[in-house]
Amino acid sequence: MKIVVTGGLGFIGSHTVVELQNQGFEVIALDNLSNSSVTVLEGIERITGKKPVFEQIDLREKAAVQDFFQRHKDVSGVIHFAASKAVGESVENPLLYYENNINALVYVLQSLAALPQAHFIFSSSCTVYGQAKQMPITEDASVQPAISPYGNTKQIGEEIITDTAKVTGINAILLRYFNPIGSHPTAEIGELPLGVPQNLVPFITQTAIGLREKLSVFGDDYPTPDGTAIRDYIHVVDLAKAHVVALQRLLQQKNTEKVETFNLGTGTGSSVLEVIKTFEKVSGKPLNYQIVGRREGDITEAYANTDKANTVLGWKAESTLEEALASAWKWEQRIRS
Ligand SMILES: NC(=O)c1ccc[n+]([C@@H]2O[C@H](COP(=O)([O-])OP(=O)(O)OC[C@H]3O[C@@H](n4cnc5c(N)ncnc54)[C@H](O)[C@@H]3O)[C@@H](O)[C@H]2O)c1
């Protein structure tokens, strides 16, 4: 079965391509390489023994998207990762984000709706919940007004898909990721942040390897046990596997609604200081860090209630925080060697 993975050379996309190929799917990866490198294909090949078909397409080009799907009417499903994802950049350049994350989505859906097998998986985010009132967060927690254009693109994206599925043959699953970290255990593929990382774990590994002088911990006065913010860190391989399970649910027509939503997390919250301590333990390296003031827009805590994914999808995150951090560290050492 032929599956299209947009953003297939990116961080989560590349790990998902690996898991799809491991399950025997034929993958076509689409990417414009705006935040990835074509060498990722070799990493995927070294892990799976197979290089996926790759087409360099910018999904903002409507004609290119239409042309692609005209040539591939036998596609069985699309997993849509392609998007811009830097929250700060989205505040500075909102139109870039609306163009890339919304226009591209619309073009892909227009083409997909015309296909006989219109199965669609969407990369959404726990940012849609804002600071939820209750922990852990269930899928029916209310969606809060977005605090950044990036977050808004995820909310609007979910709405566009829901409206479209009502009146087309599209069946969709919205996957709300918590905090993906780590790399493939082989260290053949991993996260390649451009510039200064916005996320905690790449910043930790870059500090540990000597690329950054020190890690800033934003705030130790949150109402949490150690005062630092709490997130739900999920190993990217577990996350990738959830995409395959979700796709199979659609392909086997087991979905009970045209659009279903699942949280993807571990169900456990870890504070920034816990992540630092765990990293120091698995790497054997003391980390140079400093507590500074809170960062604007950061919330106190977010971790998932994963019951729905566990019971309905039959998927559960398996890796520990130690394993995820060890894989991130192995990857950092590999790319800097
Ligand atoms: N990484 C996270 O923390 C996180 C959390 C929640 C949701 N998400 C979402 O998951 C998805 C994947 O995230 P990621 O971390 O793998 O990001 P990434 O930047 O590593 O991967 C995205 C890929 O899409 C490609 N791309 C971007 N715009 C494109 C376009 N117009 N045409 C073709 N290709 C394009 C990029 O080159 C990149 O390879 C995104 O939609 C992101 O918003 C990520």
The ligand as a Gaussian input file, in Angstrom:
#p B3LYP/6-31G(d) Opt

LIG

0 1
 N        8.435000      18.526000      17.208000
 C        7.478000      18.925000      18.046000
 O        7.767000      19.262000      19.194000
 C        6.037000      18.956000      17.608000
 C        5.021000      19.027000      18.575000
 C        3.684000      19.071000      18.155000
 C        3.381000      19.049000      16.799000
 N        4.400000      18.988000      15.886000
 C        4.052000      18.993000      14.460000
 O        4.558000      17.801000      13.886000
 C        4.917000      18.044000      12.521000
 C        6.327000      17.586000      12.288000
 O        7.193000      18.240000      13.189000
 P        8.757000      17.973000      13.201000
 O        9.224000      18.225000      14.593000
 O        9.055000      16.680000      12.563000
 O        9.249000      19.190000      12.298000
 P       10.371000      19.237000      11.152000
 O       10.600000      20.667000      10.830000
 O       11.542000      18.423000      11.559000
 O        9.649000      18.500000       9.948000
 C        8.769000      19.168000       9.062000
 C        9.222000      18.849000       7.656000
 O        8.316000      19.456000       6.743000
 C        9.057000      20.066000       5.704000
 N        8.242000      21.152000       5.169000
 C        7.894000      22.314000       5.783000
 N        7.151000      23.072000       4.961000
 C        7.007000      22.382000       3.799000
 C        6.346000      22.639000       2.564000
 N        5.711000      23.778000       2.338000
 N        6.414000      21.703000       1.589000
 C        7.071000      20.548000       1.803000
 N        7.715000      20.247000       2.939000
 C        7.683000      21.157000       3.931000
 C       10.367000      20.516000       6.341000
 O       11.422000      20.642000       5.412000
 C       10.621000      19.381000       7.339000
 O       11.398000      18.351000       6.752000
 C        4.690000      19.534000      12.281000
 O        3.420000      19.687000      11.699000
 C        4.713000      20.104000      13.682000
 O        3.980000      21.292000      13.759000
 C        5.705000      18.927000      16.258000

